[in-house]
């Protein structure tokens, strides 16, 4: 499968020598779970978009330091592009900013959360198991870094996972949208770098809590396997159509 990575930001400067780009980060996450996967980058935050939606078998929207409700040309263009992909029923995965963008573009709502920042390891309860997923545990933990949240899901969306801090932590819409608030692509090293970069902004209490949470296990590989099961199912359906 050819997966278009719609990059919505640079890798933070302090992490760029090690992680290079979000395309490479997602390749490292997904390829161990894929029989055949080619990732192609589109730096949408610079105005670079795919020439045609059919250029890729599916798309993934990355995280960003921006907010989806900001008035910037590339953000508004991306919102319109999400609606196009949805109308075409192209397989689409959202991560953090991407999760929030999909929700907003398709009729939901994203806002700055009253409860503040969610950082470090976050644990979510699984509420539903999609038909394309073989099985799921009662909960999973991945890394996060966000102060915006999806406060209202689009019509027809199914909430997959939730927590006391983040109600709409994951959702599906139809059989072609899968979205997560957390960052399965973050390693603990990456998360530590984000925490260090924003330490003054977070304050010492939140920073220390985030760092301490990194001592506990995460299930990023599990979520990566879900993402590939989702993409593989959509690819098989397209091949049979």
N, C-alpha and C positions, 0 to 999 in steps of 0.2 A: 504493500500500500504506500502511496505517496501522501505524506501528511504535511500540510502547510502550517508552519509555525508563524502565527501573526504576533511578532514581537512588539511589545508595547513600551519597552524601556531598554536602556543599557543595563548590563550587569553593573552593580555598584563598583566604583573605581578601585576600592580596596580589595575587591574579590576578582577583578577582571584578569589579572595574570594567571590565576588558578582555574577559573571557570569559563573565561573567554566570552561566551554568548549563551543566550537562553536556548538557542537551537541546539547547541552541543549539550547543554544541561539536560534537555528533554530527550535527546538521543541516548544519552547514558542511562537515563531512567527507563526508557521504553524498549530499547533494542534487545535486552536480555529476555523479554517476554514476547518478542515478535519473531515469526518465521521469516518475514521479509518486510522491512520498513525503510523507506527513504524519507528523510525530513528535509524540507525546503524552507528557507527563511524569507519572510517578508517583513521589513522593518516599517510597520505601519505608523509608528510614531514619527517617522521622517516623511511620511506620505507615500511610501512604497506599498502598493496593494497588488494582489494577483491580477493579471490581465483579464482572466475569466474564472468564475467559480469552479468550472469543470476542470481547471488545470491541476487540481489535486483531488484525491479521493475523499479527503476530510480535512478539517482545520482545527487548530488549537490556539486559543487566545491566552497569552501569558499574563503574568502580573505586571504591575506598574506602580511607580510612586505617585502617579496622578490619580485623580478621582473621576469616575465616569460621568459625574454631573457637571464637570468643568466645561466651559465653553471654549474648546480649542478645535480648529478645523479637522485635525486627524481623528479626534475622539468622535466628533459628529459624523464624520465619514464612516468610521468603524461601526457606529451604531446602525447606520443605514445598511452597511454591508452584512451585519448580523441578520437583519431582517430579510435580506436577499437570500442568504444561506438557508435561513429557516423556511422560506417559501419554496426553495428548491429541495428541502429536506436533505441537505448535505450533512454528513456526520460532523458534529461540532462539540468540542470540549472547551470548557472555560475553567481557568485557574485564577483565583483571587480577583484581581481587576477584571479578568475575563469572565469569571462567574458573575460578578456584579454587572458587567456590561450586557451579557446575555439577558439577565433578568430585566434590566431597564429597557433594553431595546424591544423586548417582546411583551411589554406591558406591566412588568413588575415595578418595584421601587428599590432604589439603593440610597442610603443615607449615612451620614456620620453617626456612629453608634454612641448612644448616651453612656454606655459602660466603658468607653475608651478603647485602648489598644489591646489586641490579642496578640501575644508574642510567644515564641518558644514552642514547646510541645503542647498540643491541644488534643483532647480526647472527645470523640463524637460517638453518640449512640446511633446504631443503625436502625432505621424505622421501617424500611422496605427493601426487598431484594428484587431487582428487575428480572424480567424473564430471561434476559441474555446472560445473567450471572449465575454460575453453578451453585454457589453458596456464599454466605457472608457471616462473619462473627457478630456477636452482639454489639461490639464497639471496636473502634480503631483509633490510633493516635498518629498524627502527622504534625509537621511544623507549620507555623503560621506567622504572619506579620501583617496586621491590618487594623485600621480604625474605622473603615467603612464596612457596612453590612447590607445584605439584601434583607429588607424589612417586609417586603411583600413579593410573593412569587407570581410569575405570569399565570394567567388562566390556563388550566390544564396541566400545569407542572405538578410533579409528585416529589414531595420532600423525602429524600433518602436518608439523611443523617442530620443530627441536631445535638446541641449541648445547652447547658444552662447559660453559657456566654453567647453562643451563636445559634439562633433558632434555625436558620436556613443554611446549614453547613454544606449541604449537597442536594442536588435535585436532578431529575430527568424531565424531559418534555418530549412527548411522542417517543419514537424509537431512535431519534437522531440527535438528541442533545443530552450531554452529561456534563455536570458542572460541580466544582468543589471550591469552597472558600479557602481551605488550607492549601499548602504547597507540598505536594508529594515529591516535587523535584528538588526541594531543599535537602541538603545533607546537614548534619549537625555542624560541620565546619562552616558551611554557608550561613546557617542561622546565627552562629556565633559572630560571624563577620557583620551581619546586619545589626545585631544587638550592639556590637562595639561602635559601629558607625552612628547609631542613633542614641547612644547612651545618655547624652545630655538631654536630648528631647524626651526620652522615656522617663528620666528620673531614676535615682539609685534603687528604689524599692522594686519597680517594675523590671529594671535591668537585672537585678540580682535574682528575681523570681524566674525570669526567662532563662538565664544562664543555668540555674539549678535544675530547671526542667529538662535540660539537655542530657542529664545523667540517666534518664529513663528511656526505655526502648520505644522506637517508632515503627510504624508499619507502612513505610513508603513503598516498599516492593509489592506489598499486597494491593495497594491502591493502583500502582502501575499495572499490575496484572488485570485489574478490573478495567482500566482504560483500554488495554489491548483487547480484552474480551469484547468490549463495546465496539471498538473499531473493526475487529475481525467479523463480528456479527453483521455490521452494516456492509462490509465489503462482500460477504457471502450473499447477502440479500440483493445487492446490486448486480452481482454476477449471475444470479438466478432470474433477475427481472427480464 
